[in-house]
Amino acid sequence: MNPLREALRDLPDAIFADLLESEDAYLVLLDLPGVSTDGVDLSISGGRLRLEARREKSLPTEFEYVTEDRSLFLDAELPLPREATGEGAEATLEKGVLELHLPKSTGEAATRVEVSGG
C-alpha cells in the first residue's frame, strides 16, 4: 500500500485530500479553504513531505468569538512514495486548493565500473 495514501487518510477531518497517479508523476490535491500562498510552507526532504498551512482570519472589532469552528492550522509530515522525487516538484494554490505535482524518479542511470586485475 502507498504510504502517502495512508498518511492522507490520517489528516484531520476538515482537510480533504486526493492522490492521483500517472506514469510519470503523482498529483496531491488538498483542500485548504481560506489559505493564501503566504500561509503555506511546503518542503520535501529525505523522502518526506512537510506541510504547514495557516488561515488568517480578521474579525470586526465589535465582535468576539462565541465559538470558533473554522480555525485552520495544519502541521503535517507525510511519507512520499518510494519513486516520488522532490526534484522538479511544483505546487499551486488556487481557490483554496493546493495542487502538488511530484515527478517520479526515472531511476539511477547505470554506471559502468571498471574492474582492474593483476
Residue, then its C-alpha position, 0 to 999 in steps of 0.5 A: m500500500n502507498p504510504l502517502r495514501e495512508a498518511l492522507r487518510d490520517l489528516p484531520d477531518a476538515i482537510f480533504a485530500d486526493l492522490l492521483e497517479s500517472e506514469d510519470a508523476y503523482l498529483v496531491l490535491l488538498d483542500l485548504p479553504g481560506v489559505s493564501t500562498d503566504g500561509v503555506d510552507l511546503s518542503i520535501s526532504g529525505g523522502r518526506l513531505r512537510l506541510e504547514a498551512r495557516r488561515e488568517k482570519s480578521l474579525p470586526t472589532e465589535f465582535e468576539y468569538v462565541t465559538e470558533d469552528r473554522s480555525l485552520f492550522l495544519d502541521a503535517e509530515l507525510p511519507l512520499p512514495r518510494e519513486a516520488t522525487g522532490e526534484g522538479a516538484e511544483a505546487t499551486l494554490e488556487k481557490g483554496v486548493l493546493e495542487l502538488h505535482l511530484p515527478k517520479s524518479t526515472g531511476e539511477a542511470a547505470t554506471r559502468v565500473e571498471v574492474s582492474g586485475g593483476 
